[in-house]
Amino acid sequence: MGAQEVLSIPFCSNPVDNTEYSDTQLVHAVRKALASVQNGDTDHYTQLIGMMMYPKYSDFDSVVQLETLLKALSGSVACIDVVHHRDLLSTIFTMSLWDHRPNVMDALVDLIISLAVTSGKYLDLCLNMLVSNFFPPPSVTDEKKQEVRLRVHEALHKISYLIPLAPSKLAPILAQRMPKIHIKDQDSLIVTWTYVDNLLKLESSPIGKVVGSMIFMVVMERLRDLDLESGSDDILQDDSNIGMFDMELEYAVESTMNEGDEVIFAIYAEFPNMTLYSNDRELLDYKFPLGALYQNASHGNVVSDLLDKLMDLAFEHLNFCHNTGRLDEVFEILFESFENYILNTCKTKFSQFLMFYACSLDPENCGVKFASKLLEIYLSSNKTRLNRMSAVSYLASYLSRGKFLPPSFVATMLKRLVDECAEYCRTCNDGMKPKAHQVFYSGCQAILYVLCFRMRSILDIPRFQSLLTPLESTLCHKLNPLMVCHPSVVSEFLKQAKAGGLFVVSEAFNFNDLQESELSRAFGSFERLEPFSPYLLKMSSRLEDLISRHFNVWSMPKTTCDEDDEVIVNEDGETEEDWDDEDELDKEMSTPKYSFMRDTERLLKMPSRIIPSTSPPESFLM
């Protein structure tokens, strides 16, 4: 029987009724057509390829004929040669499951599996072809998406089972095929979401034991890139006239944080260039629904929408890992991804919340690990200055914002920071040189910031308060951290410390205004003072009420001190002439003159939102 006879079989509507030709005969005919190419006879081979290139919406007979041919090819893969049958291979690997009906999809997947396991030289091509089907064409139904995804994942698992090397080959392919973000339209949103959804499903499968780490890395990297490009700076403008940071009371929660509830917001959300303070009661009485802020946060921006949807997807995946007992295992990979892509990146506002949410799901394990790892980075002299300062800023924000962290744990972490700063003071005879002692000042600022949130819970228990005993000597050291750290943080801390009787300091201290001093500018550690600021993405914040259940929103603490009392600290310090003469930044600045006048009430207002400047200070990179 010749190949021509077999390939022109007049299939009826039901191929099962074609009893004249057996499967063996069909395979024999295809093999003969493949072999004829090496003898210079390409007629049957060309006809075979032509039968595979049928229109997308073909009649039933053509579909059945293609299914039969693919099955015959699956039985003939040993006869396919990479040199002589290049056109056939190209046709096979450019076929898309999205173009075919279920029976043809099954036959095509079987052929790909056969090619992958028969000869190792086709493995990469087969894996690439399967991964290419993670990208849906426009306007496909959810049913079709499920049909394709099911078959692709089954094929990848079968190949991985038969070829243990396959997952290692798959990892770089998955990383390279991650959609780029230069195309910003709804189709791009769908494609990227679908691809990440497939990646996370692979991570939770047996293949994830090999590719899981890579998957978390590429997902975290993409979230970071979207975060930086989401345009969130358009909502939260920084005022270049106020130095590196503009700290504002962004909103105060009146009841709950559900969409539609009325929330009191600073009118800053509507007029970002206007400077307002919490004593402007007539302005704070302005009300608008929470959803309005979310609309501002997105700006109808495809990138913001995509970031929101991907964060929601990632939160659900972490929740799934928690429910299946894998979160502790996944957390190690997640933190490595965070350290590589987020920790030292300024201006991310949302992607870091993957860590916060994972910790909230398992405070006893993941929650403790996160704080401990951040503290370890800060205390390590082997880490860069940027690493250490970023880590302690994240630690301060995390300890302040995590509702799920008990006061005892917060006090323990604070003790480690206080002891480290106190030891630094014991070995340092230097005066105020902000850039020379950035790591020290960042630790002090972290302590003050956490105490602004946690002072009352710490002071309520005497043994916790005793852990902070070395703090007073640190603040009175001639390094004078109270003169270098951010004025708003310092003033709020001093107000609460005085009201709570934390300690009594000895000499007058005050600021002229809320603007950063030259000292605090030279310090330059405000880029990451509040990395866990309120989470404003709409869709992804819904999961288990991420903000309201797990997140501490700033509220003004009530104190008993007389607001007219003068806050006291030590102002002893070296003058500008004692600083590093080679520091160009210090040369350009003049030393501020503090009058020790009583400041206005706005000095004592603590922000709930800290807005980063356009770029990190050069000193971060030292």
Beta strands, then each sheet from edge to edge (+ up, - down):
strand 1: 246-248
strand 2: 251-252
strand 3: 262-265
strand 4: 287-289
strand 5: 609-611
sheet 1: 1+ 5-
sheet 2: 2+ 3- 4+
end
